[in-house]
Amino acid sequence: MNIAGRQQSRQMKPLTCYPFPAVREKSISTFCYNALNCVQEGNLIKSFRGKTARIAASAFVSEAAYLIGDIEIGENSSVWPGAVLRADFCAITIGRNSHIEDNCVLHAGFAPLNIGDNVIVGHGVMLHADHVGNNVLIGMNATVLNGAVIGDSSVIGACALVSTGMNVPEGSLVMGVPGEVKGRVSAKGLAQQREGSQVYAKLAQEFKAEGF
């Protein structure tokens, strides 16, 4: 089959909608498998052990991202091309206005992985943490190992290694291999992080409008 034929065949696949009830206190009235409120046969959102991703209607998930199992993604959050979220052993929960950039790997291994609101997980991050607080920036190609807890308003520098079980205090700047707290995040840094989250939320809506 030529390229045009494959594209036509893909467009003709049936669409089925799957509404979900509100979850906990998050005021998310409807969950769906992608930003179009439906799941298309052959996409990269997969059920595992009877559990499938629950994605807020306002969220954006790239068609090139791969989601497996017990995942919840909150309002206005985004998951970008090449990201892999594997919730086979335990659940992965992503809050509101949080963004998983291209080629990240998130895996809930020994405990659930909880990511708060207004979080940016930079390109190529390897994330095994137990908890990432609100307003956190994890820099490109950083690695966060099992059992780590990252406090609110912290910044993990690019290529840093957050060791197994490390507890990062609120507002910390972590850099190096192994990662160490090098200081506090400045007010300017916090403002830039929050602005970055809003920029990504707007960009995600543009991608949705373009049909990605």
N, C-alpha and C positions, 0 to 999 in steps of 0.2 A: 504494500500500500504506500502511495506517495505521501508527502508531508501534508498536502491539502486534504487528502482522504483521511489521514489520522486526526487532523484537527476537527474535521466535520464529525468523525465518529465520536471524538471526545465530547463535543458540544451536545450530542444527542443523548448522552447518558442521563438516566432519570435522576431527579432530585427528590430527596425525602427530608421532611422537616422533623426535628425532634425537640419539642419544648421540655424544659426542666423547671421545677419549682424553685422558689427563692431558697437561698442557702444561708444559714446562720443570720448574722446581723448585717450582712453586706448590702442589703436592699437591691440585690440583683434579681429582677423579676423573671428573667428568662435566660436560660443558657442554651447555647447551640454549639454545633461542632465547628463552625467558622463564622466569619463576619457576615456571611450571606444568610445566616439563620438556617443553614441546611448543610448536609454532607453529600458530597458527590462520590459515586462509586469510583474506586481506584485512587482516591487521594491518600495523603500520608498521615492521617489521623486514625489510629488503630486501637481497637479494644483489646484488653488483656485481662483474663480472669473475670470477665463480665463487667469490667469498668472501662469507661470511655471519657475522654476529655469533656469538661463542661466549660464552655467559653462564652463570656458575656457578649451580648449582641453588638456592643460598641467596640469590642476589641478587634485587633487585626492579627491574623495568623497567616504568614506567607504560605503559599501553596508548595513551597520548597522546604518548609520546616517539617520535622518528623516528630509526632507526638504519640506516645504509647502509654495507655493505662490511666491510672487514677490522677488526673490533672484538673485543676481549677484555675481559670484565668479571669481576673476581674475587669471591671469597666475601664475602657480607654487604654488598656495595656496592649502590648504588641510583641510578636515573636517573628524574627526576621529570617531570611533565606539561610539554609544550611544548619539552623539550630536543631539540636536533638534534645528532646525532653523525654526521659524514660522513667516512668513511675510504675515499675513492676513490683519491687519489694515493698515500697511505701509510697505515700501520696506526695505530689508536688502541688503547692498552692502559691499562686502569684496574685498579689493584691491589685489595687487600682493604680492606673497610670504608671505602670512599671514596664520596662522594655528589655527584652532579651535580644541582643544584637546578633548579627550574622555569625554562624559557625560556633556558637556556644554549645557546650554539653552540660546538661543538668541531669543528675541521677540521684534519686532518693534511695540510698543503700540501706543503712542500718537504722535510719529513723526518717520520719517525714521531713521534707525540705519545704520550709515556709519562707516566702519572700514577701516583704511588706509593700507599702505604697510608695510611689514616686522613686522607684529604684531603677538604676541603669546598670545592666550587666553588659560590659563592653565586648567587642569582637573577640571571639576565640577563647572566652573564659571557660575554665573547667570548674564546675561548681558542685561540690558534694556536701556543702554545709548543712547544719541542722536548721539554722535560723539566720536570715538577713533582715535587719530592721528597716524602718522607714527612712526615706531620703538618703539612701546609700548609693555610692558610685563604686563599682568594681571595674578597675581599669583593664585595658586590652591584654589578653593572654595571661591574666592572673590565674592562679590555681588555689582553690579553697577546699581543704580536705575534710574528711568525715568528722562530725561532731563540733565543728567550728561554729561560733556564735558571733555575729557581727552586729554591734550596737547601732542604734539610730544615728543618722547624720555622719557616718564614717566614710572614709575614702580608702580604698585598697589600690595601691599604685599598680601601674602596668607591669606585668611579668612577676609580680610579687607572689610568694608562696605562703599562704596562711596554713599553719601546721594543724595536724589532727588535734581536735579538742581546744584549740586556741579560743579564748574569750576576748573579743575586741571591745574595749569600753566605748560608750557613746561619744561621738564626735572625734574619733581617733583618725590619724593619718598613718597608714601601715605601708611600709615599703621594704623591699629586699627579699633575699632568699637565704635563710628562712625569714619570713616577714617579722618585722619588729615595729612597735609603735614609735614613730619618730616625732610626734607632736600632735597638735590639735588642728582640726580643720578650721580655717578662718571663716569669718562671716561672709567674705567675698566668695570663698570657695563653696559655701553652702548655697548662696544665692545662684551661683553658676550651675550647680547641680540641679536645683529646682527648675531653673530656666531650661536646662537640657531636657528634663523630663517632659516639660510642656511642648518643647520643640518637636520631640519624638512623637508625642500624642497627635499633634497637628499633622506631622508628616505621614503617620499611619493612616489618618483619615483621607489624605490625598491618594495614597496607594489604594485604599479601598475604592475610592471614587473612580480610579483608573482601571479597576477590575482586577487588580493583583490578588 
